[in-house]
Amino acid sequence: MAADRVDAVVNLSKRRGFVFQSSEIYGGSRSAWDYGPLGVELKENIKKQWWQRVVRGREDVVGLDSAVILAPQVWKASGHLEAFSDPLTECRKCHRRYRADQLLEEYEERKGRPGTLEDVVCVNCGTRGDFTEPRDFNGMLRTMVGPVQDAGAEHFLRPETAQGIFVNYLNVMNAARRKPPFGIGQTGKSFRNEITPGNFIFRTREFEQMEMEFFVQPGTDEEWHEYWLQNRWDWYVDLGIDPGNLRYFEHPQEALSHYSKRTVDIEYRFQFAGSEWAELEGIANRTDFDLKTHSEHSGTDLAPIRETSTRWVPYVIEPAGLTRYCSPSCSTPMTSTQRLHQRRRGTRTVMRFDPRLAVKSRAAGEPARRPLAGRPRPRRGTAYSVERGLRRRRADRSSLPPPGRDRYAVLCHRRLRHPRRQCGHRPRARHDAPGTGEPGRGHELAG
């Protein structure tokens, strides 16, 4: 996504109430964004679709909601205190700090050949090759818990939701009466002290994850890995992402995490400055590393599975997605259409979402000069329009579905067709009687 494209997405998102810069009245922060009235609905709809596809819609996956602040011993056992780090380098002239690996990746993508830090130009001051030697920087955020701030009060905000699943593996397996192959899904906030946050909501220090740990018998892990790679790809395509903007990226062996046997990313063509592709979701084969290490450090047997007198520890396949999916959802559906009104020549920007992700169930028009006071809100979410033509066009820009009946009735009876927003027209339809889910004798809305 070129710089002007990012600016267009940010400006449109702010105007339409999708995303606001956090603490904007104090100058804002690149590392945090606030989701507005429409943005929070979009994010919740994405999470609902993920939960339905990965957890609720499957008989072999159950849900969990673990704590954000876990015992410090969890992170020591998982290896995060030692291995969860990024190479940090600093420009000696302007003192801007970067991730060394990202600088080299962007250089290779631009030039088509590998390079060193001596070849890289600082994007802040323009100095070439004047960087410090990379050093490890731990990406975990620390906090103090309790009334006394000493060494024993130091805790960490979780950098991933996965560890809460692993330490609860035995509890969930016994309570849900499951055994491998089965999975545990979870959504929730995670925190990482990113060296270079940026690119809108793509890389922030506070974000929301959608993770599932699928426990399988050793020897079947590669087959299950391939299954989840295809399953997650199909989910994105089903929700409207162009397959031409998706690709698989296989992590080289030397770049794998300390727990991973194989990791494949589903990447999206974000077209960021310096990098055309970026990770949308990662699917990793974590082997039995996590359950083994927590069993050893806690003294609790987390894998009491014995068949024919043979004991084995489950392998784990992990599809891990993020709310950065909101970024292609907000950027890809943007399109410019010709204004039809003779007094409003030029182009306008509209957004197109899959109806399942649309931030309102419909946009209902109201006749001009008719007061809304005293009218109850309908059963389903509705954006009321007093100025019909202008408000319907605003609804187009926010990708609200067309005015009409209750969504359930629309889907069942096929009375409405999906609007063709490229030309700016909307279908003629009736809206629900306020306060009910039944079709009323409401006003017909001109397209």
N, C-alpha and C positions, 0 to 999 in steps of 0.2 A: 504494500500500500504506500504510494508516494506520499510526501509530506502534505501536499494540498488535499489528497484524498483523506488523510487522517484528520486534517482540520475540518473538512466538510462533514465527516462522520461526527466529530466532537460537537460542532456547532448545531447540526441537526438534532443530535441526541439531547443537547441542552435545551433547545427551543421546544422540543416536543415532550420534554419531561422524562426522558429515558435515563440519562446519566448526568450528574453534576460533579464538578471538581470539588473534592472535599476541602472544607475550610476555606472556601473561595474568598470570603470577605476579609480573610487575613493573608491573602496572597496565594492560597491554594497549595496543594501538595501533589507532586507527580506520582507518589507511591500509593495514593488512596483515592478512590472515587465513590461517590454516593449514588445509589440508584433511586431515581425519582418515581413519581406515581405510575408511569407506564413501564419504566425499567424494572421495577420490582415485580410487576405482574409478568413481564416477559421472562425474567429469571425464574420465577416460581413455576411458570408453565413449562420451561425447559426442564426444571428439576422433576416436575410431575411426569413428564414424558419419559425421562430417564428412569424414574422409580417404577413406572408402569412396565417399561420394557425389560428392565434388569432384575427387579425384585418382585413386585406384586403380580406381574404377568407370568411368573415362572413358579413351578412347584419345588424347584431345587435351590431356591435362594430365599433367605430371610433377611430381615432388617435389624439395624442396631443404631443407637445414638450414644456414643461414648463421650467422655469428658474432654474438654479442650486442654486442661492442665493435668497431665498424668504424673505419676511418681518419677523423680529424676532417674531412678534405677532403670526405668523402661528405656530411656534414651541411651544410657550407657550400654545396656545389653544389646540394643539394636544396632549399635555402631555409629549412631548419629553424632555423638560427642566427638568422635575421632574422624569419621569419614564423610560427614555431611558438610563439605566445604567446597569452595570455588576458588580458582586462581585469581588473585587480586593484583592488579598492576596500576601504576600511577604515572601520569604525564609529569615529567620533572619541571616543565615550564609553567603550565597552568594549574597543576595539581589536581586535575580531574581524574577520577578513579574509574577503572573499567574492569570487566572480566576478560582476562587474557584470552581464554578460549573463544569467546564471542568475537573478539577483534580478529583473530586468525581465521575463524569460519567466514566472517563477512569479507575479509580480504580474498580468501580463496574463491568465494562465490563471485566476486566482482572481476577478479583477474583470471580465473580459470586455472590457477596453479597455487600450490601451497606456498606460504611465506613465513617469515619470522616477525617478531615485534619491531625489528629494525626497518622493515619495509612498510609498516603501518603508519598512516598519518592520523594524528589526533584530530577528531572532528570538531573539537572545541576551539583549539588555537591554531591548527594547521601545521604543527611541528611534526616532522617525520622521524620516527625511530628513536625518540627520546623518552623511553619508558623504563620504570624500575623493574628489577627482577621479580617475576610473579611469586607470590607467597599465598599460602592457604588461608582462606577467610571462612570461618564457620558461619553458616547461614541461619542458625537458630536464634530466636528472640528470647531473651532472658526476662524474668520477672521475679519479684519477691513475694512470698506467701507467708502470712502470719504477722503478728504484732512486733516481732523482733527481727531486724534485718541483719542476719549473720549468714555464715556460709551454709548452714542447714536450711535456710529459708529460700535459697535460690532454686527456682523451678524454670521450666521452659514452656512456651506456647508451642503446641504441636505443629511441626512442619508438614505432617501428613496425617490423614485419618486412619491409615492402615494399622498402626501399632495398637490403637484402641480395639481393633478387631482381633488382632493376634492374642492379646492378653485376655480377651473374653472368649476365646475359641472354645475352651472346654465348657464354659457356662452355657454358651449358645447351643453347642452340640447336644448337651444333656437336656436342656430345657425344651428345645425344638424337636428332640428325638430324631436327629439327622446323623448321617455318616457320609463320608465322601463317596461319590462326588456331590458336593453341595457348596453353596456360596453364602457369604454374609456381605450385605450392601450397606453403605452409609454415606450420607451427605452432611457437610458441615464446614465450618470455618477452619482454615489453616493459615499459618503465618511463617513467612520466610524473610530474612533480612537481606533482600536483594541488593546487590552492589549497584546495578544500573536499572532501576525501574523505569518504565516508559512504554511507548507505543500504546497509548490509551489504556484500556483495561486489560491488555494482554499480559503485562508483567507488573504486578503490584506486590506489596509486602503483606497485604491482607487479601485473601481470596477464599472462594468456596470450592470445595472438591466434591466430586461424585465418584466414589471408589467402591469397588467390589472385589473381595478376595474369594477366589473359587478354589476349593481344596480338592485335590484329585490324588489318585494312587500313582506312586512313582512308576514310570514306564508309559503312562498314558498322558503325561504332561504336554508333550509336543503336539499330540493330536488335539488336545483341548486348547492349546495356544492358538493353533490355526483356526479352530472353531470360533474363538472369541475375536480374533482379528476380523473375520468375515462378518460376524454378528454386529460388531461396533461400526464397521464401515457401512453396512446396510442401514443402520439406524440414522446416521447422518444423511445418507442419500434419501431415505424415506421422509425426512423432515425438510427436504427441499434444497439441500446443498448440491451444487453441480458436481458430478463425479470428476469432471475435468479439472476442478480446483482442489481435488484431494489426491494424495499419494501416500504410499508406505515408505517409511525411512528405517532401514535396518541399522541399529547401532553397531559400530565396529567393536570387536572383542576388547580392544584396549580401552574403550570408552565406557564399558558397562559399569553399572553400580556394583558395590561390593557384594550385594545379595543376588545379583541377576545372572541367570544362565543365558537368557536371550531377551532383548527388548526391541520392540518394533513400535514406532510412532506412526499415528495417522496425522499427516501434516496437511495444512491448508495453505492455499496461495494467498497469504495476507498482503504481499507486495509491500512489506515494510522497506524503509530506506536502508539499503545495504544487504537486505535479506528477503528474497522473494517468498520463501517457504518458512513456516514455523509450526511447532508442535500444537496440535489440537487435542490429542489424547495419546497416552502411552499404554501399551499392553505388554506387560513384563512377565517372564517366567521367573518367579522369585525362589524357586526350588523349595527345599525344606529349611532354609537358613533361619527364618524368623521363629518358627515354632521350636526348632532345636536350641537356638540361643536363649530364648526365654525359659525354656525348660531347664537349661543348665544354670542360668543365673538365679532363677526363682526357687529351684528345687522342686517344682511342681511338674508332674508328667502331663504335658499338654497333648500327647498323642497316644492315648491308651488303645490303640487299634491292633488287635491280634487276630490273625486268620491262619488256621492250620499251624498253630504254634509259631508263627512268624510275625514279628512286630515291625511295623513300618510307620514312618512319619510322612504325613501328606505333603505333596508339593503344592505350590500356590501359583495360580494364574491371576494376574491383577490387571483388569481394565481400569484405568484411572483417568477420569475426565475432569474438566474444570469449567467454571463459569465463563472462561474466555470464549466459550462457544457463543456467548452473547455478541462477541465482536464480529464474526462473520455474519451472524444473524442481523446485526445492525448495519453492516457495510454492504454486503452482497445484494440485498434486496433493493438498495437505493437505485432509483432510475430517474432520469429527467424526461419530462413529457412537455409537449407544446401546450401553452395555455390556450383555451378556447375562447375566452371572453375577449371582446375586441379592446377593452380598456386595460386588459392585463396581459399584454403581449410578452413573449419571452418563454422561459422554461420554468418549471417547478420541480422540486424533488419530492418523490413519494417513496414509501417503503412497502415492500411486499413480503409477507410472512406466510408460512403454512397456517391454515386456519386453526390448527391445534396449538399454535404458539401465539396467535393473535392476542393482543393485550386486553381486549374487551370482547365480550361475547357478541356484541353488535353495536352499531351506531344508530340511534333512533332520532329521527327528525321531528321537530315540533313546529307548528305554524308560527309565523312571525307575530310578535306582539301578544302572544298568549302567555300569561304568567304561569310560573311553575310552582308558586307557593302553595303549600297545602296538599300537593300531590305526592303520594307515597312512592318510594323507589321500587322499581320492578324486582321480581324475584332474582333475576340474573343481572350481572353487571352490565350497565348501559351508560353510554356517553350521550347525554341529551344535547340537542342542537336547537337553538332558538333561531338563528339565522341559517336557514336550511342550506342554501347553496354554499356559503362560505364554510360552514361547519362541516359539511359533507366532504369538502375538499381537504379540510384539516384532518378529518378522519382518514382520508386516503393517505395522507402523508405519514400518519401513524400506523397504517395498515390495519385499521379497524374493519371487521367484516361488514357487509352491507346492511342497511336498515331492513328489518323484516321480522319474521316470527321468531319464537323461541328456537334456539339452536337445535334442540332435540327434535322439534317438529320439522325444522328445515332438513335435517339429515334423514329423518324417517320418510317424509312425504315428498322430498325433492321439489319443493315449491319454488325455491330460489336457485339461481345459478350464481357461481362465483363471479364477482365483478371483474370487469376487464379494466384494470386501473391504468393500463398504458394509454388509453384514449380519454380517460377522465370521466367515463359514463358509469352510472350505477343503475341497477335494475329498479323497476317500480314494484313496491311491495307495501304490505301493511305491517305495523308494529304491534306488539302485544298490548293488551289492556293493562294499564299500570297496576302493579300490585298482584298480578296473577301471572300464571304461565300459559293462559289461554289466548288464542288469537282474538283481538278486539275489532271493533268497527273503525279503527283509527284511520287517520288521514293517509291517503296514498301519497307516496313521495316520488316526485319527478326525478328522473335520473339526470 
